[in-house]
Each structure stands twice: as C-alpha cells, then as structure tokens.
C-alpha cells in the first residue's frame, strides 16, 4: 500500500495592505521611511548651507561627491558582506553611522558656531562623508534582504512598496529640511536628521529577521563572480545600466534645485517645493503601480519611466519659468518612480540568491555611485552655463540610455 503524500499548499500572495502590516516587511518599510526622510533632510540642508556659504553649484555638487562617492569604492565590498554575513546587523551598523554623520554636523554647528564659508563647508562635507559611508554599509543589505521577507508571487508588489520610503523621503525630507533651516537654523535640521535615523534603529532593534541561509562550502564570494554573471545576463546588465542613468538624472532634484530656484527668483522654500514636486510625481507613479500589482510588465514599466524622466528634464531645460519648472520636476519624478520600480524588479527577479548581495551592491553603485559624476558634471555645467543646460544634459543621458538598452523581457 502506497503512503499518501499530502501537498502543502503555498500561502497565497498578499496585497499591499497586508504586506504593510507584516511584522518583518512592514517594520522595515515604516522604519525606512523615517531613515530616508532623515537622509534627504541632511542632503537638502547640506546643499542649502554650502550654496549659501559659497554661491557655487559646483561646491553643492561636491556635497553629493563626498556623500555618494563611497558607493563607488565600498559597495562591492558591502555586497560581499551581505552575502557572507548577517544583512540585518549590517543594516543597523550603516544607520548608526548615518546618525553619527548628521549628529556630528549638528553638534559642531551648535557648539563651535563656525564662521565663514570655508569652515561651514568643511563641517558639512565631513558629516556628509560619514553619512555616505553609513549609506553604503547598509544599502546593499537593505535591498538584498527584501526577497527573504516575502512569499512567492509578491515581488512586484513588494518592490513597488520598497520604493515608497525613498519617494516619501524625497517629498518630506526636503520640505522638513528647508522649513527647519529657514525658521530654526541648519543645526536643528541636521539634529532632526540624526533623530529620524535613530527611530529607524530603535524599530529594527525590536524585530527578529530571518537567519541567513547556511553557505555552501567552496562558494565563490568574490565580486568578480557577480560581475561575470551580470555580463552574461543581458537583461540584468541593461537593467543595471538603466539604474545608473536614473541615478544620474535624479541628482538635479537636489544638486540643481538651489540654482534653479535662484534663476526663477525663489529662495530656500522654493528649493524644498521643487524637490517635493519631484517626490510627489514619484509617489503618484508608485501608487498607480501598486494598484496594478504587477499587471504591467517590469521592463515596460522601466522603459516608460525612463522616457518620462527624460521628458521632464528636457521640459525644464527648454522652457524655463516657475510653472514649467515645477511641472518638469513633477514629470521627472513620475518617470523616476516608474523606472526605479521596473528596473529594481528586473534586478531582483534575475539575481540568484547566492549573489543577491553583490548584485544589489552593483545596483547601489549604479544608482548612488552615478550621483557624484552627475553632481560634478551637472553642477559644473550649471556654473559654466546655466541650470537649464545642466537639465538638458541630464535629459539627453536618459534618452540615450533608453534607446541603447531597449530593455528586454524579464525572462530569457
């Protein structure tokens, strides 16, 4: 007599609301909102302070270089740590460094009250460098841990939700930063940034995440293994190239916002409003994609997003003026949200578990590591010519990338 084997039913995929209240995925989601708002508060206020101290868009770009430059050097190593170690612990360490970076700037501005542009600039650059190191330490681990927190069939919805904290941060962070800097002073804004990252650490300290899977003996943990895999998986390679283009084109929302506001006759509050318009556009894209729940293909979503991002940048470049500028920022944000969701879904779907940390490190190199290049090129172009010229360069880069990559299907 043959024993009857009962199949264990696979738990049904959950929708956005159930994922948001899940103890693991939901806790990471809500904690990330606090942290990302803190990081964008720091970025916006750092740009404001340096622009006020120097009057140079190139010097504002230097803030982006020191904050996001570590991605180019340390992301591959951080991705290897995520594959070999404990991603949850690595995430915590990274955010503690972000607290130290923003908190140090706040403390020095409160206590030392540096006078003169060079002193203020130096303080902000040092703190931004520490924040950047924290971002790269925890970034790949934070991205690679997502698939371990969800069920089969939930990845498109989870990736759309995973982009929400970054979008909320882009909306709320600049507004909070600009408001506090204008009414209480930049030191208080940096202190708020440190406090928000502290909330992230406190929430995650109360959650038990899945233990890392045992590693196979003889497993190749070198970065070159991930590079070799990506090179032979062309849809994955094209998706990572697209991520780099999106990172490059999203930088003007911070780096060029002070210059753009000045050109249309606005001040610090307009800087926050422009960055918020970008974030509102991204939030709208994510709301639509979450409602569709994966019914629109990831590669199609990414391609549409790239075109919208390029179009928004081009609109700011060719038709300067307050209304067109705000609309252009919003359209670029709409494209940003669509492109990042689609591209990130392609990357997560195609990355094997044993390489996920290193592949997501390459994602970080593309998205955040492209920002120092963008800050230098676009900030220098704004100083030499105008902010409109810089936006035109940004739009051309994204148009060219969309045409070059021609993102293929997410399956072979």
Number of C-alpha atoms within 10 A of each C-alpha: 3 4 5 6 6 6 6 6 6 8 9 10 15 17 14 17 9 12 22 18 13 15 15 19 23 18 18 23 23 17 20 26 25 24 27 23 28 32 29 25 33 31 26 30 31 29 27 26 19 26 21 16 18 16 16 18 28 24 23 32 29 23 27 29 24 21 27 28 23 23 30 19 14 15 30 26 18 24 34 23 20 31 24 18 17 17 27 21 15 20 24 21 16 23 26 19 22 31 27 18 26 32 23 22 27 24 15 16 20 15 9 9 12 15 10 10 15 12 13 21 23 14 18 27 24 18 27 27 22 21 30 25 25 25 27 31 29 27 27 32 30 21 24 23 24 18 18 16 18 18 15 12 13 19 22 25 24 28 25 26 23 22 20 25 21 23 28 21 24 29 26 24 32 31 26 24 30 26 18 19 22 16 10 11 17 24 23 20 30 32 21 23 31 29 18 22 26 20 17 24 22 12 14 20 13 9 14 10 19 13 11 15 13 8 11 8 6 6 9 12 16 14 18 12 13 25 16 10 16 21 12 10 14 15 24 27 18 23 30 26 22 29 30 24 27 30 25 26 29 25 24 26 26 27 31 27 25 30 26 28 22 15 16 14 11 14 17 22 18 21 26 29 20 27 28 26 25 29 31 23 24 31 26 18 25 26 14 12 23 21 13 12 16 20 10 12 14 25 23 19 22 28 25 17 29 33 22 26 31 30 21 28 30 23 22 28 23 14 13 17 15 18 11 16 24 22 18 28 30 27 27 32 32 27 31 34 33 31 30 27 29 30 32 27 26 28 24 22 18 18 21 13 16 17 24 26 32 31 33 30 31 27 28 27 27 24 25 30 26 25 31 25 20 25 28 21 17 31 27 20 19 22 17 13 11 19 29 25 19 25 27 20 21 27 28 16 16 25 19 14 23 22 12 12 17 15 24 17 13 19 9 8
